[in-house]
Amino acid sequence: MRRFFGYLLTPIFYICFAVALLVFHPIQWLCLKLGGYTAHKRSVDILNFFLTSCNYTLFNSVQFTGHEQLPIGVPIIFVANHQSMFDIPAIIYHLRKHHAKFISKIELAHAGIPSISFNLLHGGAANIDRKDPKQSIAEILTLANNMKQKNWSAVIFPEGTRTKTGKMKSFSVGGIATLLKKNPNALVVPIAINGSYQMVRHGMFPLRPFTKMTWEVLPPINKQGLSVEEIVNQAEDLIRSKVEH
């Protein structure tokens, strides 16, 4: 029965999602040209409010918790597991005060996706070419410098790819190590994402309705005396305990 409703509701979801992307593409362009970074970021925040709200057309629930106590105006490295492409809008919207920027595949930035590609190119993301290590390191270093100079934050999915089963893959250290080298005082904050893989368990059509999705921001890791590998392992263990319980 749930799958039957998925066939009925998924077109409504995609229509709402597509309309938001199409409407906000020229809005982003205008905001960037007329108001610079601040206006552009505001338009992206509003866009991701609407993209997150699209989940309600599927009667899916969105619960984002734990971020309220984080300090504002300090660089933070958010380390999260990755379950679906729909993980991202809620993160952008709910962490908007932290100027959270993603480490993303360069293919997405140049894919011509309305709103999304434009924001990746102009919003401060690190768009990495996995086939070109030098380019990848340079992009991450640029983001790291912006974190240091502007108190931005970064969001990284250290698994490197999305899970299809909810089972986490091992975390990679590389990107986090580069960010921490430039920002040794940055907070490292794990985010446990749960349920969004269920939304796409049948693929992109039909999407699964009546799904509970949660984003739990965990307390910052105490980095004192820990190597980067130990910090990443601790983040992985904390997230895994929430996701695979």
Protein Blocks (a to p, Z undefined) as FASTA:
>chain_A
ZZmmmmmmmmmmmmmmmmmmmmmmmmmmmmmmmnommlmmmmmmmmmmmmmmmmmmnopa
cddehjlmpcehiacddddddfbfklmmmmmmmmmmnopacdddfklmmnopghklmmmm
mnopacddfklmklmmmmmmmmmmmmmmnopacdddfkopacfkopacdddfklmmmmmm
mmmmbccdddddehjlmmmmnojbdcdehiacdddddddddfehpafklmmmmmmmmmmm
mmmZZ
